[in-house]
Amino acid sequence: MSLIEVKHLRKTFETDVRRTGRFATIRSLIKPEKREMVAVEDISFSIEKGESVAYLGPNGAGKSTTIKMLTGILEPSGGSIEVAGLIPHKSRKMSSYQIGVVFGQRSQLLFDLPVKDSYDLLRYMYSISWEQYHRNLREFAEVLEVEHLLNRPVRTLSLGQRMRCEILASLLHEPDILFLDEPTIGLDVVAKERIRAFIEKINREKGVTLLLTTHDMHDIERLCHRTMIIDKGHLIYDGSLQHIRDHYATERQIKATFEDTMLAEAAASLFIGFNVHTLVEERMLKVSYDQHHIDTSTLLKHLLEHTQPRDLTMQDENIDALISRIYREGISGSPQEPQHELEGVVVSS
Ligand SMILES: Nc1ncnc2c1ncn2[C@@H]1O[C@H](COP(=O)(O)OP(=O)(O)OP(=O)(O)O)[C@@H](O)[C@H]1O
């Protein structure tokens, strides 16, 4: 039995239809017209203890709605969820002992009170013993470097400071599973890195299972061994980020730097008639091409036979560009049979 089991999950919302024409507002008030909006159509997956999984998708794909169902905040319209053997919306209280939740855009801390007051309240709510409470508070506050913030009112904290305090709050009761909904949103590079290091540590050292939604690929590269991508309420990919890179990155770029711009432009003209795109920026020539249609070795050989660049580098399509292409164009066909279960599978719903 997996720690998290989701089968054919579905969630619809009823939304008001905006009327137009004469007396539209009055007609809507008297007889509101409703429409069913499908946020999650049909999603199935399972997560084992200790995994760290990214849950990706474009805006509006249904990520937060899934997390809200996994945490029991929302009741599914169809399908089933089990988290640590419990049905979250039916056993909200019991379930809350097993899980910690961090919403990057929402706070669980009391805005006008010192941080520590919120922690004291959580201790009471989760019936955490004083011994466990002090031990966890001391350990996490030290690693997250928030000791000096504990007596400060939450509203006076910077976003990065508040997020560290939020994460501490979610872990005081030692949950088995941590759901993180965009935990690094709006943070600067240093603050993001601190939070990533801490999350990685609790996954590795304490075995806390992670499910993370984010739009930041660095979060995933650093933290998650498995990536699930959803789109329009369906799971479209379940596997590693590396597998996506290996099988879907088609564009590659050769960058050659020359003594001067004229040499770079002369080198660019060598590729007329090749199925590539060239661009000269000062002394640098960039040659972009689809690596499935033309061999890198052919291009390099041609370049080096006729020119002597000072420097030569190669770059694959970066993961941000790759993921946004998948969001735009979808992910089609199974690229090849996965060698083992985490290599990557295109899921057809
Ligand atoms: N309470 C609600 N009432 C009506 N529609 C909702 C409600 N909550 C979410 N939706 C709709 O469900 C769809 C999925 O929303 P959700 O917030 O789960 O997306 P998301 O993948 O988390 O997006 P984002 O990356 O922008 O946070 C969206 O079209 C959204 O407008």
The ligand as a Gaussian input file, in Angstrom:
#p B3LYP/6-31G(d) Opt

LIG

0 1
 N      -13.200000      27.631000      -5.779000
 C      -13.199000      27.616000      -7.119000
 N      -14.319000      27.930000      -7.809000
 C      -14.330000      27.891000      -9.154000
 N      -13.289000      27.560000      -9.919000
 C      -12.140000      27.240000      -9.294000
 C      -12.028000      27.254000      -7.866000
 N      -10.761000      26.893000      -7.525000
 C      -10.109000      26.675000      -8.692000
 N      -10.927000      26.884000      -9.747000
 C      -10.583000      26.728000     -11.171000
 O      -10.053000      25.429000     -11.357000
 C       -8.980000      25.442000     -12.302000
 C       -7.738000      24.856000     -11.655000
 O       -7.296000      25.769000     -10.646000
 P       -5.990000      25.503000      -9.750000
 O       -5.887000      26.630000      -8.779000
 O       -6.056000      24.123000      -9.208000
 O       -4.847000      25.599000     -10.840000
 P       -3.272000      25.572000     -10.643000
 O       -2.751000      24.480000     -11.522000
 O       -2.931000      25.483000      -9.196000
 O       -2.863000      26.976000     -11.245000
 P       -1.719000      28.033000     -10.807000
 O       -0.424000      27.514000     -11.362000
 O       -2.158000      29.272000     -11.534000
 O       -1.749000      28.168000      -9.322000
 C       -8.823000      26.901000     -12.733000
 O       -9.511000      27.092000     -13.947000
 C       -9.488000      27.689000     -11.614000
 O      -10.032000      28.900000     -12.097000

